[in-house]
Amino acid sequence: MMYRLESPAGEWIDRSAPLRFTFEGREYQGYSGDTISSALAAAGVPFMARSFKYHRPRGILSFADHDSNTLFQVDGMPNVRGDVTWLRDGMRVTAINTFGGLRHDQARVLDRFAPLLPVGFYYKAFHSKRLFPRWERMFRALTGLGRVTLDAAREATPKRYGFCDVLVIGGGPSGLAAALAAAQAGAQVALADESPRLTGNGAPPTLLRAVQESPRITLFPATVAAGYYADHWVALAEAGRMTKMRARAVVFATGVIEQPAVFRNNDLPGVMLASGAARLLARHGVAAGRRPVIVAANLEAYQACLELHARGITPAAIVDLRAAPENDAAVSACRALGVNLLQSSAPFEAIRGADGRVAGLTVAPLEPSGQLDARSPRHLECDAILMSVGWAAAAQLLLQAGGTTRFSEELQQFVPSVLPAGIFAAGRLNGVYDTESRTADGRRAGSQAAAHAGFGAPNGEAVARSLRCPSHRFPIIDHPRAKNFVDFDEDLQVKDLENAAQEGFDSSELLKRYSTVGMGPSQGKHSNMNALRILARYRGVGVEALGLTTARPMYHPVPMKLLAGRSFYPERRTPIDAQHAALGAVWMPAGNWRRPEYYQVSGESRSQSIEAEVHAVRNAVGLIDVGTLGKIEVHGPDAGQFLDRAYAGRYSDLKVGMTRYGLMLDESGVIIDDGVIARMEENLFYFTTTTGGSATVFRELQRWNALWGLDCALVNVTGHRAAFNFAGPSSREILQSLTDVDLRDEAFPYLAVREGSVAGSAARLLRVGFVGELGYEIHVAAGRGAEVWQALYAAGLRKGLRPFGVEAQRVLRLEKGHLIVGQDTDGLTDPYEANAQWAVAMKKPFFIGQRSLRILQARGPRQKLMGIELAAGAPLPKECHLVIENGAIAGRVTSVTHSRALNKSIGLAMLSPDLAQVGRDIRIRGEDGEMLAAKVAPAPFYDPKNLRQKAGSGT
Amino acid sequence: MSAPALKLCKQRERAGLKGPRAPEWLAAQGIVLPAAPNTWAHSDTLLVARLGQLEFFLEGTVAGAALKRISSSLEQRPPGVYPVPREDWGFLLGGDRVHDVLAQVCNVNFAALPLHSHPVIMTLMIGVAVLVVPQGLEPGQGAAGERQYRIWCDPTYGAYLGESLGAVVVECGGRYTGVS
């Protein structure tokens, strides 16, 4: 049983500041400076979690945020890492992945069904189509860690950028030495370490102090380097913030991760890593047990024994897998203390006690061949098992940075091999183990990194790697009754990996994906190395021959809130935004703009307001803000030629003072944008794009301009001009009172463009017909927009004006049969399908998409955009409802509305060519599968001869 | 040391021009041009920023005549010189923690930029294309080495940029002024 000792020197907790918290509904006490799991351990909680698959009881393993044995639900937050999360007063903590609570978890019965859940059973279960739905429901109910609660308080976690010359990752002796060396060379250094406090991990105190006092070193304690991205960009994740650090050189002093031994029941609560036990004791005064057994294969095990003894705890035994330990003072000291040293011995089976924790260990002799002699087991009473059998390089970030590693047989770990420019490695990651050597190695790496960043010269010789092997080559003990876990996250046993290899998944990548080893929250920190060893044994090859799986960010799980940051949402507003708000605009997003969907009038419903807006345009006058349209000027002698190439139509022959519809295609002939192109002067064109397409179109046109090298220049004035559409039978009369431009048909015919002033502001006026009425698009400088809008509004109000929004505009243009790119067209629609071939001037020497159009023209359309009318009284289908013919999909609705002006429901639909005939009956599958009758109809529906927009008269 | 401050500068006029003959034309108007691309210079009452080789951004006070003269001359359509309407929103960001603010909104290392070379930065700031001119302070206006940043953006993004940047400034203990 774990327990709290009397105050050891240097502990992190403050025993004068108790904290109360609950775990699984029961009250406990810890201290300020405790983490959640240290407080639970001190309180003697026998086990803290249930494993993912078999729901076996679990306790602390690494106490280093390297495993997922101690994930908790805390105050509504899922998957909180108990080893490294500070305890707070009043915390409510529960276990995750349980059904009915931790102690009485109903799913613990799955442990007995383990033989029915072999490796790959997940994939095999889904093999049966008939049983698929049942398995899916069961897995969905059983799996998942933690619960997302939608009412959890939102925490602000702003991100920031950081900049340094040298980034050092890791705050042990080599990392500290690297940071100091780089700083002394003149570099600005950032040092990140994941420990809650920077302790130096055995480094000389003078070194730690020098780093802390250096003005050129910025410290990031309790910070995980979560991922390495291109150009030395590293994501540093703290509890409440992510720093996106850009360095000029990076030193990886990330150290090594202690590895578990694999034996039966090695996952019992009370079985933990020796380094974890040491941290728990030193920082929080919590002992792993009163009578632990140490499973050893290196010198660190004996040092751990001495540290325990110094705290009054004498291990029951040291079970050393090796025939003989090092000839070292630590070993001698342990012998002198009378600790029972069992050489050439291996743990065979951990024994479970009544409380679910470890209560003993059966050991057996280990032969030189590596075979266990189970004929003469020996039982050791103990209440904790501390594993100190080896290490694996924490090389994931180094690999993400493009470094390569090779397997060192001498050290039994992967060590850096080839490093890209600006990347350096030091310390135990580099295979350098004793403290003095690690410090020297760090100095070397730091000076090299600083030199790479332009500071000083590299100095220090390469430090020789350790001659002592700190890791056992095969700390894996077979057992006929299994439950010898390799991957604690995924409940994977030795036989699971062997079976996977036997089934043909016998490379490191395939083994990972089939067995899921290394795919849990720990991402293989404690399992990848042993899994490789098992696979290597199965295949009869060395570990080097297998290679590592690809390391990708994130190194540790990172809360989504850190990635989200502030959630900036860029939004564009036209210069008339305040006026819209004052008029009761109901907003809608249109791309990254906000636009009025309609204007809320007291006493009117949404549909009534939209109908009234449409009615005003058809019968009096309406005013809409079209400032969101892209607006681009092209200047220069080759401006006309440029547009001829960029658009499907011809513009070099456009008369000054006139406009023409512009259809833009991509190189495959697909419609990507449209607009109106006006020739203002011989060498000046002014054209519009769709709201959503302006940035993309401008970028593309700039690119083409650079490639073609024509004598012209593009100016994007989208945001610098306000624009309105003033449309309706009364529009000319009202506008004439505000402008010096002669608006009579003979002076300003349909599709013409003029310059003049409106309400005292310089303006461009275009006669356009998008909504099918006499109308003028008025473009003014953005700074004059509000004033001109107010003038138009005031003048029009007397004549029944209503401002109209996007929804009313949609109805009006649909009554005219005008398409909207991206709504009535999709990613494959060409002009022939959209009935827009009239906008294509095929005889031009060249335009973008021309070659493809020749092919498409010869092939013929696969579908056609046609007008449709719904049967009287039929409910309205929705956009994208399908047209069904003979039981097959024959088209879809792209736009639909009820037209008050026409007193019928109309729309546009893409139809298969055999249906695309005026008068043809079609059927549309609406909501809930109801079939709706419709007919293909000619478009425009309203004013088919376009008399109203051309002359302001006729119907 | 002053708290960070963001100010919306409304009382300024702006203009732009580009084209193959823009540099010589502008020089012929008596404007001192920045020699290198992406640098700025003061000319009379104007701030002149050179955007690449052939495009210029000018800002002056509303009362100043220089900008009016330039704008008026541009309307005559000199060959090879094309006016670029500039209705930008302009901001002034300064104060003690100005780099803390900038670090939260932009990945350019502004603190490392050498002021003596008069750099002009065209970058993205919280998703918005911006023009940034770092400047030192006049003697007596602030602490030694303190900087301020002139920031301009498309007017349709102005409200968003001001509100978002202003929120960060306020969190850093500062103020956002100049908005109605």
Interface residues (C-beta under 8 A of the other chain):
Chain A: P158 K159 R160 Y161 G162 F163 K244 R246 R566 F568 P570 E571 R572 R573 T574 P575 D577 W593 G627 E633 H635 G636 E681 L684 D711 A713 V715 V717 T718 G719 H720 R721 A781 A782 G783
Chain B: K18 G19 P20 R77 Y82 P83 V84 P85 R86 E87 D88 D100 A103 Q104 C106 N107 N109 A111 A112 I126 G127 V128 D154 P155 T156 Y157 A159 Y160 S164 V168 E171
